[in-house]
């Protein structure tokens, strides 16, 4: 599945709330999100619009690994694709 190219950092942070992530810190142009579902996990997201595709793919891979989901299942859960 092709990744959407128009996702901003704020939109991704909002979408990750579905998985229990909350913004725990903001430094400069980056968010730090933390979830305690399935163990504690942190991700850092840039507040860029849009997020660069490689950065976006890396964040999705990290979150998918934590929740033991495929990237396609994660995208469907977060963005309904």
mmCIF file of the N, C-alpha and C atoms, coordinates in Angstrom:
data_MODEL
# 
_entry.id   MODEL 
# 
loop_
_atom_site.group_PDB 
_atom_site.id 
_atom_site.type_symbol 
_atom_site.label_atom_id 
_atom_site.label_alt_id 
_atom_site.label_comp_id 
_atom_site.label_asym_id 
_atom_site.label_entity_id 
_atom_site.label_seq_id 
_atom_site.pdbx_PDB_ins_code 
_atom_site.Cartn_x 
_atom_site.Cartn_y 
_atom_site.Cartn_z 
_atom_site.occupancy 
_atom_site.B_iso_or_equiv 
_atom_site.pdbx_formal_charge 
_atom_site.auth_seq_id 
_atom_site.auth_comp_id 
_atom_site.auth_asym_id 
_atom_site.auth_atom_id 
_atom_site.pdbx_PDB_model_num 
ATOM 1   N N  . UNK A 1 1  ? 0.841  -1.176 0.000  1.00 0.00 ? 1  UNK A N  1 
ATOM 2   C CA . UNK A 1 1  ? 0.000  0.000  0.000  1.00 0.00 ? 1  UNK A CA 1 
ATOM 3   C C  . UNK A 1 1  ? 0.887  1.240  0.000  1.00 0.00 ? 1  UNK A C  1 
ATOM 4   N N  . UNK A 1 2  ? 0.538  2.173  -0.834 1.00 0.00 ? 2  UNK A N  1 
ATOM 5   C CA . UNK A 1 2  ? 1.303  3.404  -0.943 1.00 0.00 ? 2  UNK A CA 1 
ATOM 6   C C  . UNK A 1 2  ? 0.973  4.335  0.229  1.00 0.00 ? 2  UNK A C  1 
ATOM 7   N N  . UNK A 1 3  ? 2.003  4.949  0.769  1.00 0.00 ? 3  UNK A N  1 
ATOM 8   C CA . UNK A 1 3  ? 1.814  5.874  1.886  1.00 0.00 ? 3  UNK A CA 1 
ATOM 9   C C  . UNK A 1 3  ? 1.234  7.201  1.406  1.00 0.00 ? 3  UNK A C  1 
ATOM 10  N N  . UNK A 1 4  ? 0.333  7.794  2.191  1.00 0.00 ? 4  UNK A N  1 
ATOM 11  C CA . UNK A 1 4  ? -0.153 9.132  1.838  1.00 0.00 ? 4  UNK A CA 1 
ATOM 12  C C  . UNK A 1 4  ? 0.987  10.139 1.931  1.00 0.00 ? 4  UNK A C  1 
ATOM 13  N N  . UNK A 1 5  ? 1.017  11.090 1.014  1.00 0.00 ? 5  UNK A N  1 
ATOM 14  C CA . UNK A 1 5  ? 2.109  12.047 0.944  1.00 0.00 ? 5  UNK A CA 1 
ATOM 15  C C  . UNK A 1 5  ? 1.803  13.381 1.616  1.00 0.00 ? 5  UNK A C  1 
ATOM 16  N N  . UNK A 1 6  ? 0.610  13.524 2.142  1.00 0.00 ? 6  UNK A N  1 
ATOM 17  C CA . UNK A 1 6  ? 0.176  14.829 2.644  1.00 0.00 ? 6  UNK A CA 1 
ATOM 18  C C  . UNK A 1 6  ? -0.072 14.853 4.155  1.00 0.00 ? 6  UNK A C  1 
ATOM 19  N N  . UNK A 1 7  ? 0.574  13.970 4.907  1.00 0.00 ? 7  UNK A N  1 
ATOM 20  C CA . UNK A 1 7  ? 0.329  13.868 6.341  1.00 0.00 ? 7  UNK A CA 1 
ATOM 21  C C  . UNK A 1 7  ? 1.266  14.811 7.092  1.00 0.00 ? 7  UNK A C  1 
ATOM 22  N N  . UNK A 1 8  ? 0.674  15.672 7.899  1.00 0.00 ? 8  UNK A N  1 
ATOM 23  C CA . UNK A 1 8  ? 1.479  16.585 8.721  1.00 0.00 ? 8  UNK A CA 1 
ATOM 24  C C  . UNK A 1 8  ? 1.796  15.906 10.055 1.00 0.00 ? 8  UNK A C  1 
ATOM 25  N N  . UNK A 1 9  ? 2.754  16.444 10.771 1.00 0.00 ? 9  UNK A N  1 
ATOM 26  C CA . UNK A 1 9  ? 3.107  15.917 12.079 1.00 0.00 ? 9  UNK A CA 1 
ATOM 27  C C  . UNK A 1 9  ? 1.954  16.009 13.061 1.00 0.00 ? 9  UNK A C  1 
ATOM 28  N N  . UNK A 1 10 ? 1.215  17.094 13.004 1.00 0.00 ? 10 UNK A N  1 
ATOM 29  C CA . UNK A 1 10 ? 0.080  17.260 13.913 1.00 0.00 ? 10 UNK A CA 1 
ATOM 30  C C  . UNK A 1 10 ? -1.031 16.264 13.600 1.00 0.00 ? 10 UNK A C  1 
ATOM 31  N N  . UNK A 1 11 ? -1.255 16.012 12.322 1.00 0.00 ? 11 UNK A N  1 
ATOM 32  C CA . UNK A 1 11 ? -2.286 15.034 11.935 1.00 0.00 ? 11 UNK A CA 1 
ATOM 33  C C  . UNK A 1 11 ? -1.891 13.627 12.380 1.00 0.00 ? 11 UNK A C  1 
ATOM 34  N N  . UNK A 1 12 ? -0.619 13.281 12.240 1.00 0.00 ? 12 UNK A N  1 
ATOM 35  C CA . UNK A 1 12 ? -0.152 11.970 12.666 1.00 0.00 ? 12 UNK A CA 1 
ATOM 36  C C  . UNK A 1 12 ? -0.260 11.832 14.189 1.00 0.00 ? 12 UNK A C  1 
ATOM 37  N N  . UNK A 1 13 ? 0.123  12.863 14.921 1.00 0.00 ? 13 UNK A N  1 
ATOM 38  C CA . UNK A 1 13 ? 0.023  12.826 16.386 1.00 0.00 ? 13 UNK A CA 1 
ATOM 39  C C  . UNK A 1 13 ? -1.430 12.627 16.817 1.00 0.00 ? 13 UNK A C  1 
ATOM 40  N N  . UNK A 1 14 ? -2.347 13.307 16.142 1.00 0.00 ? 14 UNK A N  1 
ATOM 41  C CA . UNK A 1 14 ? -3.769 13.167 16.449 1.00 0.00 ? 14 UNK A CA 1 
ATOM 42  C C  . UNK A 1 14 ? -4.252 11.751 16.126 1.00 0.00 ? 14 UNK A C  1 
ATOM 43  N N  . UNK A 1 15 ? -3.819 11.198 15.005 1.00 0.00 ? 15 UNK A N  1 
ATOM 44  C CA . UNK A 1 15 ? -4.224 9.847  14.612 1.00 0.00 ? 15 UNK A CA 1 
ATOM 45  C C  . UNK A 1 15 ? -3.696 8.800  15.589 1.00 0.00 ? 15 UNK A C  1 
ATOM 46  N N  . UNK A 1 16 ? -2.496 9.011  16.106 1.00 0.00 ? 16 UNK A N  1 
ATOM 47  C CA . UNK A 1 16 ? -1.902 8.042  17.023 1.00 0.00 ? 16 UNK A CA 1 
ATOM 48  C C  . UNK A 1 16 ? -2.606 8.004  18.382 1.00 0.00 ? 16 UNK A C  1 
ATOM 49  N N  . UNK A 1 17 ? -3.450 8.974  18.657 1.00 0.00 ? 17 UNK A N  1 
ATOM 50  C CA . UNK A 1 17 ? -4.238 8.943  19.901 1.00 0.00 ? 17 UNK A CA 1 
ATOM 51  C C  . UNK A 1 17 ? -5.147 7.717  19.933 1.00 0.00 ? 17 UNK A C  1 
ATOM 52  N N  . UNK A 1 18 ? -5.528 7.206  18.748 1.00 0.00 ? 18 UNK A N  1 
ATOM 53  C CA . UNK A 1 18 ? -6.357 5.999  18.681 1.00 0.00 ? 18 UNK A CA 1 
ATOM 54  C C  . UNK A 1 18 ? -5.656 4.803  19.311 1.00 0.00 ? 18 UNK A C  1 
ATOM 55  N N  . UNK A 1 19 ? -4.338 4.832  19.344 1.00 0.00 ? 19 UNK A N  1 
ATOM 56  C CA . UNK A 1 19 ? -3.551 3.737  19.909 1.00 0.00 ? 19 UNK A CA 1 
ATOM 57  C C  . UNK A 1 19 ? -3.057 4.061  21.317 1.00 0.00 ? 19 UNK A C  1 
ATOM 58  N N  . UNK A 1 20 ? -3.577 5.124  21.897 1.00 0.00 ? 20 UNK A N  1 
ATOM 59  C CA . UNK A 1 20 ? -3.229 5.468  23.270 1.00 0.00 ? 20 UNK A CA 1 
ATOM 60  C C  . UNK A 1 20 ? -2.036 6.396  23.420 1.00 0.00 ? 20 UNK A C  1 
ATOM 61  N N  . UNK A 1 21 ? -1.505 6.916  22.321 1.00 0.00 ? 21 UNK A N  1 
ATOM 62  C CA . UNK A 1 21 ? -0.375 7.841  22.409 1.00 0.00 ? 21 UNK A CA 1 
ATOM 63  C C  . UNK A 1 21 ? -0.859 9.210  22.861 1.00 0.00 ? 21 UNK A C  1 
ATOM 64  N N  . UNK A 1 22 ? -0.082 9.812  23.722 1.00 0.00 ? 22 UNK A N  1 
ATOM 65  C CA . UNK A 1 22 ? -0.332 11.176 24.197 1.00 0.00 ? 22 UNK A CA 1 
ATOM 66  C C  . UNK A 1 22 ? 0.956  11.973 24.052 1.00 0.00 ? 22 UNK A C  1 
ATOM 67  N N  . UNK A 1 23 ? 0.827  13.257 23.775 1.00 0.00 ? 23 UNK A N  1 
ATOM 68  C CA . UNK A 1 23 ? 2.005  14.118 23.686 1.00 0.00 ? 23 UNK A CA 1 
ATOM 69  C C  . UNK A 1 23 ? 2.539  14.315 25.097 1.00 0.00 ? 23 UNK A C  1 
ATOM 70  N N  . UNK A 1 24 ? 3.756  13.880 25.321 1.00 0.00 ? 24 UNK A N  1 
ATOM 71  C CA . UNK A 1 24 ? 4.354  14.012 26.649 1.00 0.00 ? 24 UNK A CA 1 
ATOM 72  C C  . UNK A 1 24 ? 5.348  15.155 26.711 1.00 0.00 ? 24 UNK A C  1 
ATOM 73  N N  . UNK A 1 25 ? 5.789  15.615 25.547 1.00 0.00 ? 25 UNK A N  1 
ATOM 74  C CA . UNK A 1 25 ? 6.773  16.700 25.534 1.00 0.00 ? 25 UNK A CA 1 
ATOM 75  C C  . UNK A 1 25 ? 6.814  17.297 24.134 1.00 0.00 ? 25 UNK A C  1 
ATOM 76  N N  . UNK A 1 26 ? 7.102  18.580 24.066 1.00 0.00 ? 26 UNK A N  1 
ATOM 77  C CA . UNK A 1 26 ? 7.329  19.241 22.786 1.00 0.00 ? 26 UNK A CA 1 
ATOM 78  C C  . UNK A 1 26 ? 8.570  20.094 22.920 1.00 0.00 ? 26 UNK A C  1 
ATOM 79  N N  . UNK A 1 27 ? 9.536  19.824 22.058 1.00 0.00 ? 27 UNK A N  1 
ATOM 80  C CA . UNK A 1 27 ? 10.774 20.583 22.059 1.00 0.00 ? 27 UNK A CA 1 
ATOM 81  C C  . UNK A 1 27 ? 10.993 21.127 20.657 1.00 0.00 ? 27 UNK A C  1 
ATOM 82  N N  . UNK A 1 28 ? 11.031 22.427 20.528 1.00 0.00 ? 28 UNK A N  1 
ATOM 83  C CA . UNK A 1 28 ? 11.239 23.022 19.215 1.00 0.00 ? 28 UNK A CA 1 
ATOM 84  C C  . UNK A 1 28 ? 10.157 22.578 18.256 1.00 0.00 ? 28 UNK A C  1 
ATOM 85  N N  . UNK A 1 29 ? 10.567 21.936 17.162 1.00 0.00 ? 29 UNK A N  1 
ATOM 86  C CA . UNK A 1 29 ? 9.612  21.530 16.138 1.00 0.00 ? 29 UNK A CA 1 
ATOM 87  C C  . UNK A 1 29 ? 9.337  20.026 16.172 1.00 0.00 ? 29 UNK A C  1 
ATOM 88  N N  . UNK A 1 30 ? 9.455  19.409 17.343 1.00 0.00 ? 30 UNK A N  1 
ATOM 89  C CA . UNK A 1 30 ? 9.214  17.970 17.454 1.00 0.00 ? 30 UNK A CA 1 
ATOM 90  C C  . UNK A 1 30 ? 8.301  17.658 18.644 1.00 0.00 ? 30 UNK A C  1 
ATOM 91  N N  . UNK A 1 31 ? 7.430  16.663 18.431 1.00 0.00 ? 31 UNK A N  1 
ATOM 92  C CA . UNK A 1 31 ? 6.591  16.119 19.496 1.00 0.00 ? 31 UNK A CA 1 
ATOM 93  C C  . UNK A 1 31 ? 7.212  14.820 19.982 1.00 0.00 ? 31 UNK A C  1 
ATOM 94  N N  . UNK A 1 32 ? 7.057  14.539 21.268 1.00 0.00 ? 32 UNK A N  1 
ATOM 95  C CA . UNK A 1 32 ? 7.392  13.222 21.803 1.00 0.00 ? 32 UNK A CA 1 
ATOM 96  C C  . UNK A 1 32 ? 6.094  12.633 22.310 1.00 0.00 ? 32 UNK A C  1 
ATOM 97  N N  . UNK A 1 33 ? 5.699  11.480 21.749 1.00 0.00 ? 33 UNK A N  1 
ATOM 98  C CA . UNK A 1 33 ? 4.467  10.817 22.132 1.00 0.00 ? 33 UNK A CA 1 
ATOM 99  C C  . UNK A 1 33 ? 4.800  9.531  22.870 1.00 0.00 ? 33 UNK A C  1 
ATOM 100 N N  . UNK A 1 34 ? 3.959  9.203  23.843 1.00 0.00 ? 34 UNK A N  1 
ATOM 101 C CA . UNK A 1 34 ? 4.162  8.004  24.650 1.00 0.00 ? 34 UNK A CA 1 
ATOM 102 C C  . UNK A 1 34 ? 2.841  7.267  24.790 1.00 0.00 ? 34 UNK A C  1 
ATOM 103 N N  . UNK A 1 35 ? 2.915  5.936  24.728 1.00 0.00 ? 35 UNK A N  1 
ATOM 104 C CA . UNK A 1 35 ? 1.778  5.088  25.036 1.00 0.00 ? 35 UNK A CA 1 
ATOM 105 C C  . UNK A 1 35 ? 2.200  4.070  26.076 1.00 0.00 ? 35 UNK A C  1 
ATOM 106 N N  . UNK A 1 36 ? 1.237  3.622  26.863 1.00 0.00 ? 36 UNK A N  1 
ATOM 107 C CA . UNK A 1 36 ? 1.516  2.562  27.821 1.00 0.00 ? 36 UNK A CA 1 
ATOM 108 C C  . UNK A 1 36 ? 0.764  1.291  27.447 1.00 0.00 ? 36 UNK A C  1 
ATOM 109 N N  . UNK A 1 37 ? 0.079  1.308  26.309 1.00 0.00 ? 37 UNK A N  1 
ATOM 110 C CA . UNK A 1 37 ? -0.594 0.107  25.839 1.00 0.00 ? 37 UNK A CA 1 
ATOM 111 C C  . UNK A 1 37 ? 0.450  -0.869 25.308 1.00 0.00 ? 37 UNK A C  1 
ATOM 112 N N  . UNK A 1 38 ? 0.356  -2.120 25.731 1.00 0.00 ? 38 UNK A N  1 
ATOM 113 C CA . UNK A 1 38 ? 1.299  -3.167 25.338 1.00 0.00 ? 38 UNK A CA 1 
ATOM 114 C C  . UNK A 1 38 ? 2.723  -2.828 25.779 1.00 0.00 ? 38 UNK A C  1 
ATOM 115 N N  . UNK A 1 39 ? 2.854  -2.159 26.899 1.00 0.00 ? 39 UNK A N  1 
ATOM 116 C CA . UNK A 1 39 ? 4.158  -1.725 27.389 1.00 0.00 ? 39 UNK A CA 1 
ATOM 117 C C  . UNK A 1 39 ? 4.414  -0.294 26.969 1.00 0.00 ? 39 UNK A C  1 
ATOM 118 N N  . UNK A 1 40 ? 5.325  0.361  27.654 1.00 0.00 ? 40 UNK A N  1 
ATOM 119 C CA . UNK A 1 40 ? 5.622  1.766  27.341 1.00 0.00 ? 40 UNK A CA 1 
ATOM 120 C C  . UNK A 1 40 ? 6.399  1.874  26.037 1.00 0.00 ? 40 UNK A C  1 
ATOM 121 N N  . UNK A 1 41 ? 5.990  2.832  25.208 1.00 0.00 ? 41 UNK A N  1 
ATOM 122 C CA . UNK A 1 41 ? 6.643  3.042  23.916 1.00 0.00 ? 41 UNK A CA 1 
ATOM 123 C C  . UNK A 1 41 ? 6.627  4.532  23.594 1.00 0.00 ? 41 UNK A C  1 
ATOM 124 N N  . UNK A 1 42 ? 7.733  5.034  23.056 1.00 0.00 ? 42 UNK A N  1 
ATOM 125 C CA . UNK A 1 42 ? 7.870  6.452  22.703 1.00 0.00 ? 42 UNK A CA 1 
ATOM 126 C C  . UNK A 1 42 ? 8.159  6.590  21.206 1.00 0.00 ? 42 UNK A C  1 
ATOM 127 N N  . UNK A 1 43 ? 7.618  7.631  20.609 1.00 0.00 ? 43 UNK A N  1 
ATOM 128 C CA . UNK A 1 43 ? 7.974  8.009  19.239 1.00 0.00 ? 43 UNK A CA 1 
ATOM 129 C C  . UNK A 1 43 ? 8.154  9.522  19.204 1.00 0.00 ? 43 UNK A C  1 
ATOM 130 N N  . UNK A 1 44 ? 9.039  9.967  18.355 1.00 0.00 ? 44 UNK A N  1 
ATOM 131 C CA . UNK A 1 44 ? 9.265  11.395 18.146 1.00 0.00 ? 44 UNK A CA 1 
ATOM 132 C C  . UNK A 1 44 ? 8.795  11.744 16.743 1.00 0.00 ? 44 UNK A C  1 
ATOM 133 N N  . UNK A 1 45 ? 7.983  12.780 16.647 1.00 0.00 ? 45 UNK A N  1 
ATOM 134 C CA . UNK A 1 45 ? 7.384  13.178 15.374 1.00 0.00 ? 45 UNK A CA 1 
ATOM 135 C C  . UNK A 1 45 ? 7.713  14.639 15.106 1.00 0.00 ? 45 UNK A C  1 
ATOM 136 N N  . UNK A 1 46 ? 8.234  14.943 13.917 1.00 0.00 ? 46 UNK A N  1 
ATOM 137 C CA . UNK A 1 46 ? 8.483  16.349 13.582 1.00 0.00 ? 46 UNK A CA 1 
ATOM 138 C C  . UNK A 1 46 ? 7.165  17.079 13.300 1.00 0.00 ? 46 UNK A C  1 
ATOM 139 N N  . UNK A 1 47 ? 7.105  18.345 13.651 1.00 0.00 ? 47 UNK A N  1 
ATOM 140 C CA . UNK A 1 47 ? 5.910  19.163 13.368 1.00 0.00 ? 47 UNK A CA 1 
ATOM 141 C C  . UNK A 1 47 ? 6.003  19.777 11.984 1.00 0.00 ? 47 UNK A C  1 
ATOM 142 N N  . UNK A 1 48 ? 6.313  18.984 10.998 1.00 0.00 ? 48 UNK A N  1 
ATOM 143 C CA . UNK A 1 48 ? 6.441  19.473 9.633  1.00 0.00 ? 48 UNK A CA 1 
ATOM 144 C C  . UNK A 1 48 ? 5.144  19.221 8.876  1.00 0.00 ? 48 UNK A C  1 
ATOM 145 N N  . UNK A 1 49 ? 4.943  19.980 7.812  1.00 0.00 ? 49 UNK A N  1 
ATOM 146 C CA . UNK A 1 49 ? 3.758  19.807 6.984  1.00 0.00 ? 49 UNK A CA 1 
ATOM 147 C C  . UNK A 1 49 ? 4.149  19.868 5.523  1.00 0.00 ? 49 UNK A C  1 
ATOM 148 N N  . UNK A 1 50 ? 4.228  18.743 4.858  1.00 0.00 ? 50 UNK A N  1 
ATOM 149 C CA . UNK A 1 50 ? 4.030  17.375 5.337  1.00 0.00 ? 50 UNK A CA 1 
ATOM 150 C C  . UNK A 1 50 ? 5.331  16.781 5.892  1.00 0.00 ? 50 UNK A C  1 
ATOM 151 N N  . UNK A 1 51 ? 5.175  15.635 6.567  1.00 0.00 ? 51 UNK A N  1 
ATOM 152 C CA . UNK A 1 51 ? 6.341  14.885 7.039  1.00 0.00 ? 51 UNK A CA 1 
ATOM 153 C C  . UNK A 1 51 ? 6.999  14.243 5.830  1.00 0.00 ? 51 UNK A C  1 
ATOM 154 N N  . UNK A 1 52 ? 8.311  14.220 5.797  1.00 0.00 ? 52 UNK A N  1 
ATOM 155 C CA . UNK A 1 52 ? 9.015  13.561 4.693  1.00 0.00 ? 52 UNK A CA 1 
ATOM 156 C C  . UNK A 1 52 ? 8.664  12.080 4.698  1.00 0.00 ? 52 UNK A C  1 
ATOM 157 N N  . UNK A 1 53 ? 8.565  11.512 3.509  1.00 0.00 ? 53 UNK A N  1 
ATOM 158 C CA . UNK A 1 53 ? 8.043  10.160 3.353  1.00 0.00 ? 53 UNK A CA 1 
ATOM 159 C C  . UNK A 1 53 ? 8.901  9.113  4.068  1.00 0.00 ? 53 UNK A C  1 
ATOM 160 N N  . UNK A 1 54 ? 10.202 9.256  4.052  1.00 0.00 ? 54 UNK A N  1 
ATOM 161 C CA . UNK A 1 54 ? 11.066 8.303  4.740  1.00 0.00 ? 54 UNK A CA 1 
ATOM 162 C C  . UNK A 1 54 ? 10.891 8.368  6.251  1.00 0.00 ? 54 UNK A C  1 
ATOM 163 N N  . UNK A 1 55 ? 10.739 9.576  6.774  1.00 0.00 ? 55 UNK A N  1 
ATOM 164 C CA . UNK A 1 55 ? 10.492 9.768  8.205  1.00 0.00 ? 55 UNK A CA 1 
ATOM 165 C C  . UNK A 1 55 ? 9.146  9.163  8.590  1.00 0.00 ? 55 UNK A C  1 
ATOM 166 N N  . UNK A 1 56 ? 8.143  9.427  7.780  1.00 0.00 ? 56 UNK A N  1 
ATOM 167 C CA . UNK A 1 56 ? 6.796  8.896  8.011  1.00 0.00 ? 56 UNK A CA 1 
ATOM 168 C C  . UNK A 1 56 ? 6.814  7.370  8.004  1.00 0.00 ? 56 UNK A C  1 
ATOM 169 N N  . UNK A 1 57 ? 7.487  6.780  7.032  1.00 0.00 ? 57 UNK A N  1 
ATOM 170 C CA . UNK A 1 57 ? 7.581  5.322  6.939  1.00 0.00 ? 57 UNK A CA 1 
ATOM 171 C C  . UNK A 1 57 ? 8.285  4.737  8.158  1.00 0.00 ? 57 UNK A C  1 
ATOM 172 N N  . UNK A 1 58 ? 9.335  5.400  8.625  1.00 0.00 ? 58 UNK A N  1 
ATOM 173 C CA . UNK A 1 58 ? 10.059 4.926  9.795  1.00 0.00 ? 58 UNK A CA 1 
ATOM 174 C C  . UNK A 1 58 ? 9.217  4.961  11.063 1.00 0.00 ? 58 UNK A C  1 
ATOM 175 N N  . UNK A 1 59 ? 8.448  6.032  11.235 1.00 0.00 ? 59 UNK A N  1 
ATOM 176 C CA . UNK A 1 59 ? 7.571  6.148  12.401 1.00 0.00 ? 59 UNK A CA 1 
ATOM 177 C C  . UNK A 1 59 ? 6.510  5.054  12.358 1.00 0.00 ? 59 UNK A C  1 
ATOM 178 N N  . UNK A 1 60 ? 5.905  4.861  11.188 1.00 0.00 ? 60 UNK A N  1 
ATOM 179 C CA . UNK A 1 60 ? 4.880  3.823  11.060 1.00 0.00 ? 60 UNK A CA 1 
ATOM 180 C C  . UNK A 1 60 ? 5.444  2.437  11.331 1.00 0.00 ? 60 UNK A C  1 
ATOM 181 N N  . UNK A 1 61 ? 6.652  2.178  10.854 1.00 0.00 ? 61 UNK A N  1 
ATOM 182 C CA . UNK A 1 61 ? 7.277  0.876  11.080 1.00 0.00 ? 61 UNK A CA 1 
ATOM 183 C C  . UNK A 1 61 ? 7.513  0.648  12.570 1.00 0.00 ? 61 UNK A C  1 
ATOM 184 N N  . UNK A 1 62 ? 7.989  1.671  13.252 1.00 0.00 ? 62 UNK A N  1 
ATOM 185 C CA . UNK A 1 62 ? 8.253  1.568  14.686 1.00 0.00 ? 62 UNK A CA 1 
ATOM 186 C C  . UNK A 1 62 ? 6.960  1.294  15.462 1.00 0.00 ? 62 UNK A C  1 
ATOM 187 N N  . UNK A 1 63 ? 5.904  2.023  15.142 1.00 0.00 ? 63 UNK A N  1 
ATOM 188 C CA . UNK A 1 63 ? 4.619  1.838  15.829 1.00 0.00 ? 63 UNK A CA 1 
ATOM 189 C C  . UNK A 1 63 ? 4.022  0.476  15.483 1.00 0.00 ? 63 UNK A C  1 
ATOM 190 N N  . UNK A 1 64 ? 4.084  0.085  14.214 1.00 0.00 ? 64 UNK A N  1 
ATOM 191 C CA . UNK A 1 64 ? 3.551  -1.217 13.798 1.00 0.00 ? 64 UNK A CA 1 
ATOM 192 C C  . UNK A 1 64 ? 4.278  -2.358 14.508 1.00 0.00 ? 64 UNK A C  1 
ATOM 193 N N  . UNK A 1 65 ? 5.593  -2.251 14.639 1.00 0.00 ? 65 UNK A N  1 
ATOM 194 C CA . UNK A 1 65 ? 6.359  -3.279 15.357 1.00 0.00 ? 65 UNK A CA 1 
ATOM 195 C C  . UNK A 1 65 ? 5.920  -3.368 16.819 1.00 0.00 ? 65 UNK A C  1 
ATOM 196 N N  . UNK A 1 66 ? 5.721  -2.229 17.444 1.00 0.00 ? 66 UNK A N  1 
ATOM 197 C CA . UNK A 1 66 ? 5.322  -2.224 18.849 1.00 0.00 ? 66 UNK A CA 1 
ATOM 198 C C  . UNK A 1 66 ? 3.970  -2.914 19.044 1.00 0.00 ? 66 UNK A C  1 
ATOM 199 N N  . UNK A 1 67 ? 3.021  -2.648 18.150 1.00 0.00 ? 67 UNK A N  1 
ATOM 200 C CA . UNK A 1 67 ? 1.677  -3.219 18.269 1.00 0.00 ? 67 UNK A CA 1 
ATOM 201 C C  . UNK A 1 67 ? 1.516  -4.530 17.509 1.00 0.00 ? 67 UNK A C  1 
ATOM 202 N N  . UNK A 1 68 ? 2.597  -5.026 16.917 1.00 0.00 ? 68 UNK A N  1 
ATOM 203 C CA . UNK A 1 68 ? 2.596  -6.273 16.150 1.00 0.00 ? 68 UNK A CA 1 
ATOM 204 C C  . UNK A 1 68 ? 1.531  -6.263 15.065 1.00 0.00 ? 68 UNK A C  1 
ATOM 205 N N  . UNK A 1 69 ? 1.526  -5.171 14.295 1.00 0.00 ? 69 UNK A N  1 
ATOM 206 C CA . UNK A 1 69 ? 0.625  -5.001 13.162 1.00 0.00 ? 69 UNK A CA 1 
ATOM 207 C C  . UNK A 1 69 ? 1.442  -4.877 11.893 1.00 0.00 ? 69 UNK A C  1 
ATOM 208 N N  . UNK A 1 70 ? 0.815  -5.149 10.752 1.00 0.00 ? 70 UNK A N  1 
ATOM 209 C CA . UNK A 1 70 ? 1.469  -4.848 9.482  1.00 0.00 ? 70 UNK A CA 1 
ATOM 210 C C  . UNK A 1 70 ? 1.292  -3.349 9.216  1.00 0.00 ? 70 UNK A C  1 
ATOM 211 N N  . UNK A 1 71 ? 2.125  -2.804 8.348  1.00 0.00 ? 71 UNK A N  1 
ATOM 212 C CA . UNK A 1 71 ? 2.015  -1.382 8.033  1.00 0.00 ? 71 UNK A CA 1 
ATOM 213 C C  . UNK A 1 71 ? 0.652  -1.068 7.425  1.00 0.00 ? 71 UNK A C  1 
ATOM 214 N N  . UNK A 1 72 ? 0.130  -1.986 6.586  1.00 0.00 ? 72 UNK A N  1 
ATOM 215 C CA . UNK A 1 72 ? -1.168 -1.779 5.947  1.00 0.00 ? 72 UNK A CA 1 
ATOM 216 C C  . UNK A 1 72 ? -2.297 -1.747 6.985  1.00 0.00 ? 72 UNK A C  1 
ATOM 217 N N  . UNK A 1 73 ? -2.232 -2.666 7.980  1.00 0.00 ? 73 UNK A N  1 
ATOM 218 C CA . UNK A 1 73 ? -3.247 -2.673 9.031  1.00 0.00 ? 73 UNK A CA 1 
ATOM 219 C C  . UNK A 1 73 ? -3.185 -1.404 9.872  1.00 0.00 ? 73 UNK A C  1 
ATOM 220 N N  . UNK A 1 74 ? -1.971 -0.951 10.150 1.00 0.00 ? 74 UNK A N  1 
ATOM 221 C CA . UNK A 1 74 ? -1.801 0.281  10.920 1.00 0.00 ? 74 UNK A CA 1 
ATOM 222 C C  . UNK A 1 74 ? -2.357 1.485  10.163 1.00 0.00 ? 74 UNK A C  1 
ATOM 223 N N  . UNK A 1 75 ? -2.060 1.582  8.873  1.00 0.00 ? 75 UNK A N  1 
ATOM 224 C CA . UNK A 1 75 ? -2.592 2.694  8.063  1.00 0.00 ? 75 UNK A CA 1 
ATOM 225 C C  . UNK A 1 75 ? -4.114 2.668  8.040  1.00 0.00 ? 75 UNK A C  1 
ATOM 226 N N  . UNK A 1 76 ? -4.693 1.472  7.899  1.00 0.00 ? 76 UNK A N  1 
ATOM 227 C CA . UNK A 1 76 ? -6.148 1.345  7.885  1.00 0.00 ? 76 UNK A CA 1 
ATOM 228 C C  . UNK A 1 76 ? -6.741 1.800  9.222  1.00 0.00 ? 76 UNK A C  1 
ATOM 229 N N  . UNK A 1 77 ? -6.084 1.446  10.300 1.00 0.00 ? 77 UNK A N  1 
ATOM 230 C CA . UNK A 1 77 ? -6.584 1.830  11.632 1.00 0.00 ? 77 UNK A CA 1 
ATOM 231 C C  . UNK A 1 77 ? -6.479 3.339  11.859 1.00 0.00 ? 77 UNK A C  1 
ATOM 232 N N  . UNK A 1 78 ? -5.366 3.931  11.423 1.00 0.00 ? 78 UNK A N  1 
ATOM 233 C CA . UNK A 1 78 ? -5.133 5.355  11.681 1.00 0.00 ? 78 UNK A CA 1 
ATOM 234 C C  . UNK A 1 78 ? -5.849 6.279  10.714 1.00 0.00 ? 78 UNK A C  1 
ATOM 235 N N  . UNK A 1 79 ? -5.850 5.909  9.419  1.00 0.00 ? 79 UNK A N  1 
ATOM 236 C CA . UNK A 1 79 ? -6.365 6.822  8.402  1.00 0.00 ? 79 UNK A CA 1 
ATOM 237 C C  . UNK A 1 79 ? -7.527 6.257  7.591  1.00 0.00 ? 79 UNK A C  1 
ATOM 238 N N  . UNK A 1 80 ? -7.965 5.050  7.934  1.00 0.00 ? 80 UNK A N  1 
ATOM 239 C CA . UNK A 1 80 ? -9.101 4.466  7.223  1.00 0.00 ? 80 UNK A CA 1 
ATOM 240 C C  . UNK A 1 80 ? -8.835 4.143  5.770  1.00 0.00 ? 80 UNK A C  1 
ATOM 241 N N  . UNK A 1 81 ? -7.591 3.768  5.456  1.00 0.00 ? 81 UNK A N  1 
ATOM 242 C CA . UNK A 1 81 ? -7.260 3.451  4.050  1.00 0.00 ? 81 UNK A CA 1 
ATOM 243 C C  . UNK A 1 81 ? -7.181 1.978  3.857  1.00 0.00 ? 81 UNK A C  1 
# 
